[in-house]
């Protein structure tokens, strides 16, 4: 999505209210039920199209940090919506910490508005793009990770001595799932909420196939009778 031009930026803080509606996504499980994906973080980028004086920004703006010896960007924080921006001298900006596309776009507009107020007028469209969305889901049952990696060696890797989760790389959509024996799953690499949902929808039947039948039930799990 594109951010409207500079004229709209002046009224940006009053135009939108932070929304939590997008922070939980519903995904059909293919068996008549649904799973809830909770958005944990979103990273997006924008470009103001002008060179920035980072020292001036750090001096004139509140809630900022700037230590050029350690990192060549100003770190600026917003309270509403809760977000952090890395602002580079080239005019590029990375916004993290939001939990919906709406809030990510809103935070980007607010950061641009703050910079405009201290004398750095954006050159045009901000070229706003979501680069990564991280979501978590609990499928409600334990999973046999050894069986899963043995059956899907092309797409998965599992080295419990180094990391307790199985790493599964889907080709379409291009997302990565970190799958834990408890049934907790972290999905990352998505650029849209639809990719998160599609990735889980494709993966869920595989997780059901490798469900641990004779394991102690986890909270919220439906007890199963061992055969």
Buried (B, 14 or more C-beta within 10 A) or exposed (E): EEBEEBEEBEEBEEEBEBBEEBBEBEBEBEEEEEBEBEBBBBBBBBBBBEEBBBEEBBEBBEEBEBEEEEEEBBBBBBEEBEBBBBBBBBBBBBBBBBBBBBBBBBBBBBBBBBBBEEEBEBEEBBBBBBBBBBBBBBBBBBBBBEEBBEEBEEBBEBEEEEEEBBBBBBEEBEBBBBBBBBBBBBBBBBBEBEBBBBBBBBBBEBBBEBBBEEBEEBEEBEEEEEE
